Amino acid sequence: MRGVGDGPAPVVADVRVAVRRLLGEVRPAGVLVACSGGADSVALAAATAFEAPRLDVPAGLVTVDHGLQEGSAAWAAETTELGRRLGLDPVLVRRVEVGDAGGPEAAARSARYAALAEAAGDRAVLLAHTLDDQAETVLLGLGRGSGPRSIAGMRPVDGRWLRPLLGIRRETTRAACAAGHLPYRDDPHNADPRFTRVRLRTDVLPRLEEALHGGVAEALARTAELVRDDLDALDGLAATLTPASPTLPVDGLAAQPRAIRTRVLRNWVGIPLNAAQLRALDALVADWHGQGPVALPSGRTVRRASGMLHLAGPDR
């Protein structure tokens, strides 16, 4: 039985330590906790309210009302009231209109992130993604065959977006809320099988856990971390080989592995490329047989002449 002076429950301490470590590493000038009112973000808000003052980091809270469910405005008001009780300041609500571009999940995400960025200003935003969310993200990437960047999952630090709970299980955040007598809400969308993530969460991952005798979520999250390390190393090497000029020598680049060549080419052209465009550019380097210029977005073109690639178009 726990008594006075025993300190926080272990699950509460786990969440606080995760927040303390990331805030201590990044030392942002200020943060807003993105709080939906679910267990993950409520646990994050409570831990931030405890840890941020000890690190002299001003901390507030923002909740986004997507307007997609009856009573969403009332729940947003309850979430902001919880933020005030925790001592977070400022406490903000942003209401958004969700379109339909890319499907309901993608549209809601785009609207939410835009609202969070606007509310944050120059502050960092703490997001409550857990190890379980990371595992789902990796599994989605594997299923779609979308390459190592999707398998690398979410980063703990990604610009203004900070995710201190990527090593914390969802069951821990729920237990932390229970231990702290913190109210939270289970979003009905998180149990709606129309959504791909919900099917992964409620059907696919449990079957994998059963078939492989447990540890699947942790293994997927560990895989993401290892892949991120490899991507960072490759990206760093490619950056050292990318010139700032509109010409790129072919000989030295052709000797590099494809993983390096394609990164250098992406860096060099300076705009997003699809797979077909990148293959055509790489062919100018590694499979040259006199082909013509490659047309790229934004009116840019790349041609090969005299052992060099030449980039032409706006701003070049």
Secondary structure, DSSP 8 states (H G I E B T S, - for coil): ---TTS-S-HHHHHHHHHHHHHHHHH--S-EEEE--SSHHHHHHHHHHHHHGGGGT--EEEEEEE---STTHHHHHHHHHHHHHHHT-SSEEEEE-----TT-HHHHHHHHHHHHHHHHHTTSEEE----HHHHHHHHHHHHHHT--HHHHT---SEETTEE-TTTTS-HHHHHHHHHHTT------GGGG-TTSHHHHIIIIIHHHHHHHTTS-HHHHHHHHHHHHHHHHHHHHHHHHHH--SSSEEEHHHHHTS-HHHHHHHHHHHH-S---HHHHHHHHHHHHS-SS---EE-GGG-EEEEETTEEEEESTT-
